[in-house]
Amino acid sequence: MCDKSNDYKNDEVKSIVLGLFALIGFIIIIYSIFMGVVGEPLASTADTVFVAAILDLLLWSEELLVGYF
């Protein structure tokens, strides 16, 4: 027997995960362009910001998915 609420919830989770992967890809593209444009002094700052953005995104996604269930 098919449960419509479970199907709907699974579709929402798939959409959230796909959006998170797209956002991570976008951040990586921006980081790559930035590293190619800036000089060496700003490279360490860019590394720090990149790591902070990825960690923040992972923590946010965990809260979103755990709170969803």
C-alpha positions in Angstrom: 0.0 0.0 0.0 1.3 3.4 -0.9 1.5 6.1 1.7 1.2 9.5 0.0 2.6 11.5 3.0 5.8 9.4 2.9 6.2 9.9 -0.9 5.7 13.6 -0.5 8.2 13.8 2.4 10.8 11.8 0.3 10.3 14.1 -2.6 11.0 17.1 -0.4 14.1 15.5 1.1 15.4 14.8 -2.4 14.8 18.4 -3.4 16.6 19.7 -0.3 19.6 17.4 -0.9 19.8 18.3 -4.6 19.7 22.0 -3.7 22.5 21.5 -1.2 24.7 19.8 -3.8 24.0 22.6 -6.2 24.9 25.2 -3.6 28.1 23.4 -2.7 29.0 23.3 -6.4 28.3 27.0 -6.8 30.5 27.8 -3.8 33.3 25.7 -5.3 33.1 27.4 -8.7 33.2 30.9 -7.0 36.2 29.8 -4.9 38.0 28.5 -8.0 37.4 31.8 -9.9 38.4 33.8 -6.9 41.6 31.9 -6.4 42.5 32.4 -10.0 42.0 36.1 -9.9 43.5 37.2 -6.5 47.1 37.2 -5.5 48.9 35.2 -2.8 48.1 37.5 0.2 44.3 37.0 -0.2 44.6 33.3 -0.9 44.8 32.3 2.8 41.8 34.5 3.5 39.9 32.8 0.7 40.8 29.4 2.1 39.4 30.3 5.5 36.2 31.8 4.1 35.7 28.7 1.9 36.1 26.3 4.7 33.8 28.3 6.9 31.2 28.5 4.2 31.3 24.7 3.7 31.1 24.0 7.4 28.2 26.4 7.9 26.4 24.8 5.0 26.9 21.3 6.4 25.7 22.3 9.9 22.7 24.2 8.4 21.7 21.2 6.3 22.0 18.8 9.3 19.7 21.0 11.3 17.3 21.3 8.5 17.1 17.6 7.8 17.1 16.5 11.4 14.4 19.0 12.3 12.4 17.9 9.3 11.9 14.4 10.6 
